[in-house]
Amino acid sequence: GGYEVAVAGLRAFCPFSQIDTRRVESSDVYLNQVLEFRVTRYGDNGRNIVLSRRQLLEEGARKAAEETRRKIVAGAVLPGTVSSLTDFGAFVDLGGIQGLVHLSELSHSRAVKPADLLKVGQEVSVKVLKIDAQNGKIALSMKALEGDPWAAVPGQLRERQIVKGRIVRAMDFGVFVELLPGVDGLLHLSEV
């Protein structure tokens, strides 16, 4: 149910739920480390000590969030860390505050899932698209920092050129083929 922690020569206990702000996959991650804790219970002359590291981390996150809120404005480019991945996008921690990079804003290239492009813990740069202060939501984009993919087209593609591509969508009238990251071409049904 938790960790046995040595504090000033006394034996204390930290529940698994109080070691970090999010669930940790392996409990071995924190073994033999020196960490800071808050004493949440002290009784029986030091024989019943309960600790929390989570409280300290949450306080630090709140302070960082206040500082980050001052920096966040629409159009700002900020560093962040991918905190979680979902089917609809990636949540990025900007320093105590999380924002969402929607699947459509991850990249110009067509990604099936955010996990195809990102990993939890990865450092990224994001552009703030919109701030919804009432609902506490921040819309972010990584695609906006990539530049226009069509700018590379004149130097790499020309008429009648034979190229290899990946079929990204099929429609009744033909298929769309990704020629360059973020650049799709239509192969009409009559040309297949």
PyMOL commands that set and color helices and strands:
alter all, ss='L'
color gray80, all
select helices_A, chain A and resi 16-18+27-30+44-46+54-71+103-105+114-116+143-145+149-156+189-191
alter helices_A, ss='H'
color red, helices_A
select strands_A, chain A and resi 2-7+10-15+38-43+48-52+77-86+89-93+98-102+123-132+137-141+166-171+174-180+183-188
alter strands_A, ss='S'
color yellow, strands_A
deselect
rebuild
show_as cartoon
